Amino acid sequence: MATGNLNEPCHILLATDGSEHAYAAAALLQDLPLPQACSIKAISVFYPREAGNYYYFNKQLTQIQQDFENRAIAISTEVLAGSPAEVIIETAQVNPTDLIVLGAKGLRATLGILLGGVAQQVVEYSSHPVLIVRAPYAGIRHVLLVSAGSPHSQQAVEYLGQFRLPKGTDLKVLYVLPPHSLHQIPQHPPEMAVSPTNAALFEAASSSTVSTIEEQDELEGKKLLSKTVDRLGKIIPEGAGTTVSSLLVRGDAATEIINCVKTLRIDLIIAGSLGASKGKDWKLGSVSRKLLHYAGCSVLIVREPSQVVSH
């Protein structure tokens, strides 16, 4: 999936612990039109002090293996010991891996916590695209691709040429304009004497400046959306049956994306590392973290080119 050649094998690492979210992750994969050359490695990880869980994990892996083999999808399974997040990341590093898939919460999830610790660590520290799946899973019909014009989001666009969505999927490309910026302009410059006339003149000038800035933002946003939709039309395989359209909104990025998820009944968000800051150790952007915690649907995070390990 990550290599750019649709005829090359894809390698998917599925991490499962028998939770409802883990089974949702397996069900989602089974719904994807995976290439015949695709192979899946399914693993379960138990802490060494809980060796008695080996048989439980082995049993549920056997069931998952049978489900995939019934769909003629090559799959291997392995039960491993160690810290789950560390083992998942290490397994992806030492094996050909184009995508890591796991449930949003594990068996040990605390009530009220929307994203489990293992999922959070994997998506934060892995150098591979990571798909976090939430239960209940009812199929993929509506997908939201978040575009920001950055290398992070451009990688997510390119990844869609290789990540095959179910036939008939409705794909919306979303661009979020900056919030209205009137409050960011001072009431009047320091050198201007405050008087009713001067205040009125400055307010009119400020409003005009803001209007011009926002019109330019909107024009650039529309150009980016048009370019993205055109690119998707070229890289999504013919016959995929994916309907692509665009959507332009304004406001706080995370808030607007989550609002769109609810309004459009989105099943899956695809995004780069949104809201990332240079010079920080965090690989994941602040907006991406909010989506993972609060969007309420499955989320696929695709790394920027420098972050993705090619095979």
Buried (B, 14 or more C-beta within 10 A) or exposed (E): BBBEEBEBBBBBBBBBBBBBBBBBBBBBBBEBEBBEEBBBBBBBBBEEEEEEBBEBBEEBBEEBBEBBEEEEBBBEBEBBBBBBBBBBBBBBEEEBBBBBBBBBBBBEBEEEEEBBBBBBBBBBBBBBBBBBBBBEBEEBBBBBBBBBBBBBBBBBBBBBBBBBBBEEBBBBBBBBBBBEEBEEBEEBEEEEEEEEEEBEEBBEEBEEEBEEBBEEBBEEBBEBBEEBBEBBEEBBEEEBEBEBEBBBBBBBBBBBBBEBBEEBEBBBBBBBBBBBEEEEEBBBBBBBBBBBBBBBBBBBBBBBEEBBBEE
